[in-house]
Amino acid sequence: MDPVVLDTDVSSLSLKRRLPSALMTRLIGKQPCITFVTLGELTQ
């Protein structure tokens, strides 16, 4: 499984289950990862 780093906007949309289907399709078979900065932004 290939890792892919998600930015804050994509991570936020994913958590809200509002990720566009075209983007969701591109993430199939990938291991989603986020940075500490994104984690901090999502918890603020």
Secondary structure, DSSP 8 states (H G I E B T S, - for coil): -EEEE--HHHHHHHHTT---HHHHHHTTTEEEE--HHHHHHHH-
